[in-house]
Amino acid sequence: MIQDYKNAVNNIQNEIKKYLISSKLKSVILGVSGGIDSAICAALVRPVCDELGVKLFCRSITISTNKAEEILRARNVGEAFGDDFKEVDLSKTFDLIIPEFVENYENTDKTEHGFRIRQGNIKARMRMLYLYELAAKHKGMVLSTDNYTELLLGFWTLHGDVGDYGMIQNLWKTEVYAMAEYLVKNIKNKKLSEALDSCIDAVPTDGLGITNSDLDQIGASSYQEVDEILIKYLKNTENKDILNHKVVKRKIASEFKRTNPFNIPRNKITDIDYF
């Protein structure tokens, strides 16, 4: 786990600064959800955008199932850190297209868990469509807000959550929380500090209406427990004490997402090794 968060924050900001300069991007696009991951991304990238004169667009995109407290936190984060913030409600669009997207919609059990997951995936992909259109318009890139814990668990939507650049993709969830606490203590602007702080104790949720919290879906009591189990498993994949844990089973079952898209290796098709 990270020991020096000051150094880690500086490293992240230096890396994205170099990327923005080399890519000659004019803007950064961030979907803010009211959760800790998007909030810390806003806090990390804001000083870099200020230094480079790159515009930070923050969008709170809601679709039917977002809770009022999530929307409020997203608004506070977006208004505090974004140069351009808007709230976008795609609920009517979602309700309009769902009967067209779901085969045999009229006879589908709307309470079935699998159906709720598929609906959540569509919502995530709709949000990403919106963010990428905005990025194309303003010559920018979309920030990823996933962390390493979510990556290993497959706790994200293919073609719906992954953006162009991940500042925290290789941070454990517990490190995300610890880094957020460090930033709250060191951000001098009270409005910015309070906006980030409000997300630290919030119940983690994807806002897709599948369950009441992320941990309900994952099958654990805390992210501390989740990270400890994953680290134990990565150190010894034959550890029989945890092989049957829901966290480990989810990690194994979601491997296909981490290798997506899968392309047949050339040596499996032909023995000619040149083009």
C-alpha positions in Angstrom: 0.0 0.0 0.0 1.1 3.6 -0.6 3.1 5.1 2.2 3.7 8.6 0.9 0.5 10.1 -0.5 2.1 13.5 -1.1 4.6 11.9 -3.5 1.9 9.7 -5.1 -0.4 12.8 -5.8 2.5 14.7 -7.3 3.4 11.7 -9.5 -0.2 11.4 -10.8 -0.4 15.1 -11.6 3.0 15.1 -13.3 2.0 12.2 -15.5 -1.3 13.6 -16.6 0.3 17.0 -17.2 2.9 15.4 -19.6 0.1 13.5 -21.3 -2.1 16.5 -21.9 0.9 18.5 -23.2 2.1 15.7 -25.6 -1.5 15.0 -26.8 -2.2 18.7 -27.3 -5.7 18.3 -25.8 -7.9 21.3 -25.1 -10.2 19.8 -22.5 -10.8 17.1 -20.0 -14.2 15.5 -19.6 -15.3 13.9 -16.3 -18.5 12.3 -15.3 -19.2 13.1 -11.7 -21.4 10.6 -9.8 -21.3 11.8 -6.2 -19.0 8.9 -5.4 -15.4 9.0 -4.1 -13.7 7.9 -7.4 -15.0 10.6 -9.7 -14.5 13.2 -6.9 -10.9 12.3 -6.3 -10.3 12.4 -10.1 -11.7 16.0 -10.1 -9.5 17.0 -7.2 -6.4 15.5 -8.8 -6.8 16.9 -12.3 -8.1 20.4 -11.4 -4.7 21.9 -10.5 -3.2 20.5 -13.7 -6.0 21.9 -15.9 -5.5 25.3 -14.2 -1.7 25.2 -14.9 -2.1 24.3 -18.5 -5.2 26.3 -19.3 -7.1 23.1 -20.2 -10.9 23.3 -19.6 -12.4 20.8 -17.2 -15.9 19.8 -18.1 -17.9 18.0 -15.3 -21.2 16.4 -16.0 -23.6 14.7 -13.6 -25.6 12.4 -15.8 -28.6 10.8 -14.1 -30.9 8.1 -15.4 -33.9 7.2 -13.2 -32.3 5.4 -10.3 -29.8 8.0 -8.9 -30.6 9.0 -5.3 -31.1 12.6 -4.2 -28.0 12.6 -2.0 -25.8 11.2 -4.9 -27.1 14.0 -7.1 -26.3 16.6 -4.5 -22.8 15.4 -3.9 -22.2 15.3 -7.7 -23.4 18.9 -8.0 -21.1 20.0 -5.2 -18.1 18.3 -6.7 -18.9 19.5 -10.3 -19.5 23.1 -9.2 -16.4 23.1 -7.0 -13.9 21.6 -9.4 -15.3 22.0 -12.9 -14.8 25.0 -15.2 -18.1 24.0 -16.9 -20.6 21.9 -14.9 -24.1 20.7 -16.0 -26.7 18.3 -14.7 -28.0 16.0 -17.5 -31.1 13.8 -17.0 -31.3 11.1 -19.6 -34.3 9.3 -17.9 -36.8 10.2 -20.6 -34.4 9.0 -23.3 -33.7 5.8 -21.4 -37.5 5.1 -21.0 -38.0 5.8 -24.7 -35.3 3.5 -26.1 -35.4 0.6 -23.7 -38.5 -1.1 -25.3 -36.5 -0.9 -28.6 -33.3 -2.3 -27.1 -34.8 -5.2 -25.2 -36.2 -8.1 -27.2 -39.6 -9.2 -26.1 -39.7 -6.3 -23.6 -43.4 -6.6 -22.9 -43.0 -10.1 -21.5 -39.7 -9.6 -19.7 -39.6 -9.9 -15.9 -38.6 -6.4 -14.9 -37.8 -7.5 -11.3 -35.4 -10.2 -12.3 -31.8 -9.5 -11.1 -30.2 -10.2 -14.5 -32.6 -7.7 -16.2 -31.6 -5.0 -13.7 -27.9 -5.6 -14.4 -28.5 -5.4 -18.2 -30.5 -2.1 -17.7 -27.6 -0.8 -15.6 -25.2 -1.6 -18.5 -27.3 0.3 -20.9 -27.4 3.3 -18.6 -23.6 3.3 -18.2 -23.1 3.1 -22.0 -25.6 6.0 -22.5 -23.5 8.1 -20.0 -20.4 7.3 -21.9 -21.9 8.2 -25.3 -22.7 11.6 -23.9 -19.2 12.2 -22.5 -17.5 11.1 -25.7 -19.6 13.4 -27.8 -18.6 16.2 -25.5 -15.0 15.2 -25.7 -15.1 15.2 -29.5 -16.7 18.6 -29.6 -14.2 20.2 -27.3 -11.0 18.3 -28.5 -10.7 16.6 -25.2 -10.4 13.2 -23.5 -12.7 11.4 -21.1 -11.2 10.5 -17.7 -11.7 6.9 -16.4 -12.8 6.8 -12.8 -12.3 3.1 -12.0 -9.8 1.8 -9.5 -7.8 -1.4 -9.3 -10.2 -3.1 -7.0 -13.1 -2.6 -9.4 -10.9 -3.7 -12.3 -10.1 -7.0 -10.6 -13.7 -7.6 -9.7 -15.0 -6.8 -13.2 -17.1 -4.1 -11.4 -17.6 -1.9 -14.4 -19.4 -2.0 -17.7 -17.7 -2.9 -20.9 -17.9 0.0 -23.4 -19.6 2.0 -20.6 -17.2 3.0 -17.9 -13.7 2.9 -19.3 -12.5 6.3 -20.5 -9.3 7.4 -22.2 -7.0 8.1 -19.3 -7.0 6.5 -15.8 -5.3 8.3 -13.0 -6.5 5.9 -10.3 -6.9 2.7 -12.3 -4.0 1.1 -10.5 -4.9 2.3 -7.0 -6.7 -0.1 -4.6 -10.0 1.2 -3.3 -8.6 1.6 0.2 -5.8 3.7 -1.3 -8.4 5.9 -3.1 -10.0 6.6 0.3 -6.7 7.3 2.0 -5.6 9.6 -0.9 -8.9 11.5 -0.7 -8.4 12.0 3.1 -4.9 13.4 2.4 -6.2 15.8 -0.2 -9.0 17.0 2.0 -6.4 17.9 4.6 -4.2 19.7 2.1 -6.6 21.5 -0.2 -6.6 25.1 1.0 -9.9 26.0 -0.8 -12.7 25.2 1.7 -15.3 24.7 -1.0 -13.2 22.2 -2.8 -12.1 20.4 0.4 -15.7 20.1 1.6 -17.0 18.8 -1.7 -14.4 16.0 -1.7 -14.9 15.2 2.0 -18.6 14.7 1.5 -17.9 11.8 -0.8 -15.6 9.9 1.6 -18.3 8.6 4.0 -20.9 8.2 1.3 -22.4 4.7 0.7 -20.6 3.5 -2.5 -23.0 2.8 -5.3 -22.9 2.8 -9.1 -26.1 4.7 -9.3 -27.6 2.1 -11.6 -30.3 0.8 -9.3 -29.0 -2.8 -9.2 -28.5 -2.9 -5.4 -28.4 -0.4 -2.5 -24.6 -0.4 -2.5 -21.5 -1.7 -4.3 -20.6 -3.9 -1.4 -24.0 -5.6 -1.6 -23.1 -6.7 -5.2 -19.6 -7.7 -4.3 -20.5 -9.7 -1.3 -18.3 -8.1 1.4 -18.7 -5.9 4.4 -16.0 -3.3 3.5 -13.5 -2.4 0.9 -10.8 -3.1 3.4 -12.0 -6.7 3.5 -12.2 -6.8 -0.3 -8.7 -5.5 -0.9 -7.2 -7.8 1.8 -8.8 -10.9 0.1 -7.7 -9.9 -3.4 -4.1 -9.2 -2.2 -4.0 -12.6 -0.5 -5.3 -14.3 -3.7 -2.8 -12.5 -6.0 0.0 -13.6 -3.7 -1.2 -17.2 -3.8 -3.8 -18.2 -6.3 -4.0 -21.7 -4.7 -4.9 -20.4 -1.2 -7.7 -22.8 -0.3 -8.9 -20.6 2.6 -10.3 -18.0 0.2 -10.9 -19.7 -3.1 -14.6 -20.0 -2.3 -15.0 -16.4 -1.1 -17.5 -14.4 -3.3 -14.8 -11.8 -4.0 -12.4 -14.4 -5.4 -15.1 -16.1 -7.4 -16.1 -12.7 -8.9 -12.5 -12.0 -9.8 -12.1 -15.3 -11.6 -15.5 -15.1 -13.3 -14.8 -11.6 -14.7 -11.5 -12.4 -16.3 -13.1 -12.1 -19.8 -13.7 -8.4 -19.2 -10.0 -7.7 -18.6 -9.0 -9.4 -21.8 -11.7 -7.7 -23.9 -11.5 -7.4 -26.8 -10.1 -10.9 -27.3 -8.2 -11.3 -30.6 -7.0 -14.7 -31.9 -3.2 -14.6 -31.8 -1.7 -14.7 -35.3 0.3 -17.9 -34.5 -3.0 -19.6 -33.9 -4.1 -18.8 -37.4 -1.0 -19.1 -39.5 2.7 -20.1 -39.2 3.7 -17.1 -41.3 5.1 -14.6 -38.7 5.3 -11.5 -40.9 2.8 -9.3 -42.7 
